[in-house]
Amino acid sequence: MTRPATLIVCKSVHHHSTWQLAECLAEVLAADVVEPEAVTSERVSRYDLIGFGSGVYYGRMHPALLEVLRCLARSTEGRGGGSVAAFVFSTSGLPLFSRLWHWPLRARLAREAVPVIGEFACRGFDSWGPLFLVGGLNRHHPDARDLEQARQFARRLLVQWERVNPSQAA
Ligand SMILES: Cc1cc2nc3c(=O)[nH]c(=O)nc-3n(C[C@H](O)[C@H](O)[C@H](O)COP(=O)(O)O)c2cc1C
């Protein structure tokens, strides 16, 4: 199996839960993990697959990820469009609503004609605001089970990437 050159862009500001997830995905995907501030159009253009991950803050993924989309847009223009795929992941207090949290980013990716080949979400420790007084929500998450599910997700991503890029994968 040919692996796509993969970049994971992750913003994780609360308890570094999403960064933990990013590193776990990176092991399977042999990906580079960076913060959004380190991304340039030139850098993005070297990758076949870009992962976007963050915690959820006030119902949204971190806005710095949207800046990366501008770099991605410039890099896809340079490539003549297409040929890069994306995936989205998050940790949050309420991952049950992850499709809602991911939706604005997904919509922007769709506008840039970048196919999203997978999404993953799991619980992350949340001690924000009044939750601090009761010891927080999802203490000890992501846990070993969450991380194993993340590894399985990463393996499925590789299969899915081959499906959408049969020529590059051969
Ligand atoms: C300021 C703030 C706002 C948050 N808003 C939400 C929210 O709207 N929905 C939710 O499910 N979790 C929310 N959370 C919980 C975080 O998404 C969760 O703790 C996540 O794991 C943080 O990821 P990180 O440790 O990688 O930064 C919020 C946390 C903080 C600090």
The ligand as an SDF file (V2000), in Angstrom:
LIG
                    3D

 31 33  0  0  0  0  0  0  0  0999 V2000
  -13.5700   27.9520   26.0010 C   0  0  0  0  0  0  0  0  0  0  0  0
  -14.0960   26.5500   25.7630 C   0  0  0  0  0  0  0  0  0  0  0  0
  -15.2800   26.3600   25.0470 C   0  0  0  0  0  0  0  0  0  0  0  0
  -15.7570   25.0510   24.8030 C   0  0  0  0  0  0  0  0  0  0  0  0
  -16.8990   24.8980   24.0780 N   0  0  0  0  0  0  0  0  0  0  0  0
  -17.3530   23.6400   23.8160 C   0  0  0  0  0  0  0  0  0  0  0  0
  -18.5310   23.4450   23.0370 C   0  0  0  0  0  0  0  0  0  0  0  0
  -19.1460   24.3950   22.5480 O   0  0  0  0  0  0  0  0  0  0  0  0
  -18.9640   22.1760   22.8270 N   0  0  0  0  0  0  0  0  0  0  0  0
  -18.2950   21.0740   23.3310 C   0  0  0  0  0  0  0  0  0  0  0  0
  -18.7360   19.9570   23.1110 O   0  0  0  0  0  0  0  0  0  0  0  0
  -17.1490   21.2350   24.0590 N   0  0  0  0  0  0  0  0  0  0  0  0
  -16.6610   22.4800   24.2990 C   0  0  0  0  0  0  0  0  0  0  0  0
  -15.5030   22.6480   25.0340 N   0  0  0  0  0  0  0  0  0  0  0  0
  -14.7560   21.4670   25.4710 C   0  0  0  0  0  0  0  0  0  0  0  0
  -13.5530   21.2060   24.5550 C   0  0  0  0  0  0  0  0  0  0  0  0
  -13.9770   21.0280   23.2110 O   0  0  0  0  0  0  0  0  0  0  0  0
  -12.8240   19.9360   24.9950 C   0  0  0  0  0  0  0  0  0  0  0  0
  -12.3310   20.1370   26.2950 O   0  0  0  0  0  0  0  0  0  0  0  0
  -11.7010   19.5670   24.0450 C   0  0  0  0  0  0  0  0  0  0  0  0
  -11.2430   18.2720   24.3410 O   0  0  0  0  0  0  0  0  0  0  0  0
  -10.5590   20.5560   24.1050 C   0  0  0  0  0  0  0  0  0  0  0  0
   -9.5360   20.1150   23.2550 O   0  0  0  0  0  0  0  0  0  0  0  0
   -8.0020   20.4920   23.5300 P   0  0  0  0  0  0  0  0  0  0  0  0
   -7.6120   19.9600   24.9030 O   0  0  0  0  0  0  0  0  0  0  0  0
   -7.2650   19.8120   22.4190 O   0  0  0  0  0  0  0  0  0  0  0  0
   -7.9290   21.9880   23.4190 O   0  0  0  0  0  0  0  0  0  0  0  0
  -15.0230   23.9250   25.2880 C   0  0  0  0  0  0  0  0  0  0  0  0
  -13.8320   24.1380   26.0120 C   0  0  0  0  0  0  0  0  0  0  0  0
  -13.3690   25.4280   26.2370 C   0  0  0  0  0  0  0  0  0  0  0  0
  -12.0650   25.6250   27.0000 C   0  0  0  0  0  0  0  0  0  0  0  0
  1  2  1  0
  2  3  1  0
  2 30  2  0
  3  4  2  0
  4  5  1  0
  4 28  1  0
  5  6  2  0
  6  7  1  0
  6 13  1  0
  7  8  2  0
  7  9  1  0
  9 10  1  0
 10 11  2  0
 10 12  1  0
 12 13  2  0
 13 14  1  0
 14 15  1  0
 14 28  1  0
 15 16  1  0
 16 17  1  0
 16 18  1  0
 18 19  1  0
 18 20  1  0
 20 21  1  0
 20 22  1  0
 22 23  1  0
 23 24  1  0
 24 25  2  0
 24 26  1  0
 24 27  1  0
 28 29  2  0
 29 30  1  0
 30 31  1  0
M  END
$$$$
